[in-house]
């Protein structure tokens, strides 16, 4: 996921109304897609914790159901970091967060001193279902006395049903899909008085940005998108095959690396030995809690082991630790995998799984067939169960409403940069390239990374060039050639 560092309806109205005129089966009110005048949005100075920087914060009260007058409203937090030196033609940057289920305003500390703020306003919005007062945080697995439980999936029974029971009486879970959330975003854009905006996001944030472009593309000045999730992706159908390809790449690159091969002659054999050990008897590892310092345990099963490997493949840095971790595990030392539970804890606590269910069940999982699962998960370490579990969870989740042609390809002449990590296990390069052909003013390139793209001056500078010039082909991306793949972790 990319992290931030730092009106008038016009033709956009006609485009959006034409796009959203039809709703997918299950819709009960066509006018819930109608574009309305935005609600008032008052911004007030707000401090950044631990900093002397002051930003502007406000609450946008979005109608949960736009087809109902006087119905429930959702208090969406909005944070605006004003440009230090505003310039004409430098449009604001709207950040689309990932997950799905992450609250964008938690990144306020990043944008407080971000270089992107020099000439651009920077706007963060908590997407419906992710922030205070409307957060759909499911009760799921995970306890601090048995840290390994954080490696379980929130999508496994009985957690989705518990989540639906918890929120189903107060929230209409059908109304937390991406297109409805993008209506919120555009209302906020108009409430803030911005005619055009720049879009910036990655992973699920890339999906959100694309939906925004499809619905309100005339309001977009330019877009920089990483780890692109095209509409055809049907998450998480391709995750098992992508994870397997990434793991095979780790093994192949270790074999081709003199130092890694000398230290770990066969990581694949180490993986097989570790898996066989866990299938025979789960392993319990004790270590100190990273915050309290108290002793905690992590119990690793074969399923948790697979989930941990998948998580480690997301980052290029942790990918390069896998041969060492597998070598130790093959000898009975699962400590490196146990500590992954700490990171799983942090990720699970940040994401609102109920919002993720509302978005992905309707937009992706409903389109997945059993035949596709069998084909795409064949001969992978995650297996068919990884996707089947999501199908079972979604079968018990309310089906949302979508524009009838949401998944149809569309064309925009918005200047765009589409970035892919060379070692991305989730959204590989082919996904980006397959979609780029629909955007005549787009440009694709790769950087050494996993699914999480690197932060730093290079990509920040590239983004600022694009947003200043609105010409993707004129942007100088030569600094990416200085990025390198980190070395494999070796025994001490």
N, C-alpha and C positions, 0 to 999 in steps of 0.2 A: 504494500500500500504506500502511495506517496503521502508524505506528511507536509503540512505547511511549515515554512521556516517562520518562517517568517509570516401613473404615466398614461402614455397614450397607447391604445390597443394597436392601431395601425395595421399593417399587413400581417404582423404576427398573429393578430386575432383571427384573421381569416384562415390562415394556415392551420392554427390550432383547432378551430371549430371544424374545419374540414376533416382533419385527422381524427378528431375525437367524436365525430358524429355517431359512429356505431360503437357499441360496447360488446364485449364478449358475452357468450351465454352465461347467464347467472345475474346479469345486470338487471336492476329493477327500476332505475330512474336515469333516463338519458341526460336530464339536465344537471346531474351531478358533475358532468364534464364541462358545463358552461363556464366561461370566463366572467368573473364579476369584479367590481371595484374592490380594491384591497381594503382591509380593515386598517384603522389607524395604527401607527407604530411610533411610539415615543422612545427616543434614545436618551440615556442619561450617562454621565461620566461614571466609569467603574474601574477600580484598581485591578491590576494583575497581581495575584498573590506572590509575595517575595520580590516585588519589583516596585519602582517608583513610577513606572509607566502607567498612564491612564488611557483606557480605551473607552468605547461607548457601547452600552448594553441596553437591550430592550426585550420586551416580550410581544410576539406577534400571536394574536389569538385567532388561529385558523379554525374554520368550521370543520369538525370531524366529518360530517356528512353535508356536502354542499346542496343536497336536494331538500334539506329540512331547514325551515326558517326558525331561528331561535333554539336550535339544537345545541348539543355539547360542543364546546370549543377546546382546542388543544393549545396550551401555552408554549409556543416554540421560542426558545431563547435565541437571540440574535446578538452577535458581537461584531462591531465594526472598528477596525483600526484605520484611522484616517491617514491619508498620504502626508508625509512630512513636507514635501515640496510638490504640490499638485501641478500638473502640466496639462495643457489642452490635448485631447485625444488619448490620454492615458486612462483607460476605463478600469473600473474596479475589478478585483479578482474575487470570484466566488469559489470557495473550496467545497468539494464534494467528498465526504469522508467514506471510508471503506467498511468492511465487515462482511455482510451487512449487519447493522446494529450498533455502530459506533457513533457517539455524540461528538459532533465537530467542534463544539465550543470548548471541549477539554484541551484543544490545541491553542487556546488563547495565549499561553505563555510563549509558544513558538512565534506567533505573529507580532508579539509586542515589540521585538527588536529586529524583525525580519528585514532584510535588504529590499524585499519586494515592496515594502511600504514607502520607499523613497518617493515614488511618483504615483503610486496606485493606492486607492482604498482597498482594504482586505476584509472580506466578509465571511463570517462563520455562522452557520445555521444548524441547530439541532433538528435533524430530520424527524418527522413524526414517528413516535414509538421509541426514541432513543434518549430523550432528555428528561429533566426533572418535571414532574407533574404529568407525564404521559409515557414514562419509560416502561416498556414491556420486557422486564427482566425476569425470565422464567426461573422458578425454583428447580434446580437441577442437581446433578451429581457434583461432588466436591466438598471435602471437609479438610480443615487444617490439622486434624489429628491423623488422617490417612491421606497424604498428599497425592498418592497415586490415583485417587478417585477423581482428581481434576482432569485426568486423561480420558475419562469416559465421555461419551457423546451426549450432549443435551437433547439430541434427537431420538435417543433410544427410549423405549417404553420404560416407565410410565410418565416421563417428564413432559412430553408435549401435552398430554391430556391434563396433567396438573396445571400446566401453564394456561391452557384454555379455560380451565375452571377458575383460576385466579383472576384472569382479566376479562373473561367473556361477559361478565355482568356489568362491567363499567366501560368497556371499550368495544366498538364494533370492529372486530379483528379483520373484517373484509376490506377495511378502508385504510390499510397501512401499506399499500402497494407503492411501487416507485412512481407511476404516472400521477397518482394523487399527490404524492409528496412533491413532485416537480411543479404541480399547480401552486402549492404553498410557496415554493422558492420563487416562482415568477410573481406571485402577489407581493412577496417581500421586496423583490427587485423594484416593482412599481411603487410600493409604499416608501422606499428609500429614494425614489426620484431618479433612478438610473435608467437611461435610455438603452444602453448596451453594457454588456458585461463580458469579462474573460472567464473561461471555465478551466478549472484545475482539479484533477483528481485521479485516483487509480484504483484498481481492483473493482469492488462493487461501486466505488465512487466513479469509475469509468463508465459503468453501466448507467448510473444515475445521470451523468453528464450527457451520455448519448440519448437518453430518454428526453432530457431537457432540450437537446438540439433538435430532436424530432418534433417536439411539441411547440417549442418557442425559438426556433433557430434564427429568426430574424432579429432576435435580441442579443445574439452572440457575436462578439467582435472577433475572438480567437479562442482556441482551446488547446491545452497541453494535457495529454492523457497518457497514463502509464498503465501497464498490466491490463490491457484492454479486454473486457468481457463482452463479446458480441452477443446479439440477441439469440443467435443460433446455438449458443453454448450449452443451454439446458443444464445449469448447475444442479448437482455436482456430478453429472454423468461422466465427464471426461477426467475427473480427478484421479481415479485409480490408474488409468493409463498414463496420465501425465506424471504422477508420482513414481510409477515404475520406470518410465523413461528417464526421469531425473536420477533415480537410484542407480540405474544401469550406467548412466553417464559418470556418476561418481566412481563406480568400480572401474570403468574404462580409463578415466583420466588418472586414477591412482596407478593403474597398471602402466600407463605411459610416462609417469613421473618417477624418475630414478629413485629419489629419496623415499617416496611413498611406497613404491613397490618393494624396496629393500626392507622397509619396516613392516609392511603388511602384504605379504605375497598373494593372499587371496581374501579380500574383504567379503566376497560373496560366500565363501566357505565359512568365514567367521559369522556372517549373518545366519546362515543355515544352522550352525552349531548353537548360536544363542537362541534362535527360535525353537529349536528342538528341546533345549533345556527348559524354556518357559512353558512349552506345551506339556512337558512332563510334570513340572512343579513350578508354580509361580514363585517369584523371588521377592523378598521384602528387604528393602534397603533403609538404613537409618541415617539421618543427617540433620543439620541444624536448619531451623526455619530462617529464611533470609531476613525477616523483619524482627521477629521476637528473639531469635537465637535459641529458642527452646528446641529440644530434640523432637523430631517428627519422623514418621515412616512413610515410605512409598512402596506400595505393593504392585509389582509389575506382573501382568498376565501377558499372554501372547497378543491379545487384542490391544492392550494398552501399549505394548511394544510397537506394534504397527502404527498406531496413532502418533506415537512419539517420533518415529522415523519420518512420517509424513510432515509433522510440524518442523522437524529439523531441516527438511528439504526446502522450506519456504525461503530461508535465508542462505545466501551464498557462503557466509561465514560459518554457519553451523553445518552446511553441507560438507565443508572441508574438515570438519571434526569427526565425521561419521566413520571413516576407516579406523581411527584410533578408538572410538567408542565401541565399535563392533569387535575389535580385537580384544579389548578388555572384557566385553560381555561374553565372548566365546570362552573365556577362562573363568567366568563366574562373577566378574565385577561389573555390575549394572549401574554403578554410581552416576555416570554421565547421562544415562537415560532417566534415572530417578529424578535428577535435578531439573529435567525438562518439565516435570510436574509444576515446578515453581512458575515457569513461564506460562504454562497452560492456565494456572490459577489467575495470573494477571490478565491474560487475554479473555478468559471466560467472564471475569468480573467487569471488563470494559464493554462487552457486547450485550445488547438486548436481544436475546434469542427469540423472543416472541415477535419482535419486528422482523427478524430474519425469516422466521417461519411464514409470516404474512406475505412477505415479498417473494421469497423463493418458491413457496408451495404453489402459488398462483402463476407466477411468471416463468418458472422453470420446471419444477418437478412434475407438474400436471401434464407436461408434454413428453415425459420420458416413458418409453414402453419397455416391457420385460425383455423383448428381443434386443433392444439397444443396450440394456444393462448386461445381458449375457455377452454381447459382442465387445463392449468397451471395457468390461472388467475382467475379461478372460486372461488368465496367466499373470495376474497382478498380485502384489503382496497385500493390497487392501481387499481385493475380491469383490464379488457381487454384493455382499452384505453391506458394504459401505453405502451403496446407493439404495438398496432395498430398505434399509433402516429409515432413510429420509422419505421414501415413498410411504412407508407405514405411518410415519409421524404426520405427513401431510394428509393422509386419508382421514385423520381425526381433527383437521384444522379447517376453519371456515374458508371457503373459496372466495377470493376477491374478484373485483371487476376490472377489466382492462379494455383499452381501445381495441377495436376489432382487428386493426392492422398493425398492432404494436411490433410484431416480429417481422413484418415485411421490410426488406431493404429500402433505404431511402437515401437521397442524395442531398448534400449541402455543399455550398461553396465556401463555408467557413474555413479560414486558415487554421490548420491543425498540425500538431506534432504528436505522433503516436510512438511511444517508447516501450520496448520490450526488454526484459532481462534475458541475457544469453542462457541462463540456467533456470528459467522460470518453470516450476513443475505444475503450475495451475493454468496460466494463460500464455502458452508458448507463442513463438513468432508467427506461426501460420494463422492464428486467430486474428492477429493485427493485420497481416497482409491481406487476408481474405476480405476484410472489411474496408481497408483503405481505398480500394478501387471505387467505392461509392463517393469518395470525397476528393474532387479534382484538385483542391488546393491543400491536400494533406501531404505529409512526408513521414516516413517511418525510419527508425534507426534503433539499434540495440546498444545496450551497455552491459558490462560485466556485472551481473546481479542475478538474484533469484527472483521470487515474486515481489520482494520488498526492494524498491529501487533506492539507490544510495542518495543521501542528502549531501549537500555541499555546494560550493561556488559554481561548479561546472553546470549542473542541471538548472540551478537558479538563474545563472547568466543566460542560458539557452532560453528559458521561459521568458525572461524579461525582454530579450531580443524579439521573440515572437509577438509578445503583447504590445511592444512599441511599434513594430514595423507591419504587423499583420501580413507577413510574407514568409511562409515556412521554408521556402527554397532559398531565401537569403540569409537564414540563420546559420551562424558559424557553430558547428558542432564538433570542431576539431579537438576540443578539450576532452572529449570522451575517449580519444585514443590514448590518453595518459592514464585512464582507469585500468586497473589490473585485477586479475583474479588472485585472491589471497592464496598463500601456500597451504598445503595440507598440514594439519596438526600432527606432530610426530611425538613419539615417546620422549619423556624428559631424559 
